[in-house]
Structures are given as C-alpha cells and as structure tokens.
C-alpha cells in the first residue's frame, strides 16, 4: 500500500485510527496477465459511516 488517507467533514481520531487499521488489513490478490504477476496500481475507496 503506497498511500492512504482519511477524508471527511469531521476527523474523529478513534474512528480514523480504526478505519486505517481495517484498510491496512485488507488484502487484494496480485494483478496478473497470462498467468504471471504484473505491476499494477489500484484505487479502492472504502466508506465508513458513524451511525448516530
């Protein structure tokens, strides 16, 4: 993972820390072409919401 960020109207530290831990644990399968691994760049937005 090259970069990650938390974006939103309000930045609650506990929420942001928990969201980042969740994103860091996410594993994507390697990119491949013709049965071989290839370099790739992926954008995978994650949305977390606090229900009040």
Beta strands, then each sheet from edge to edge (+ up, - down):
strand 1: 32-33
strand 2: 36-37
sheet 1: 1+ 2-
end
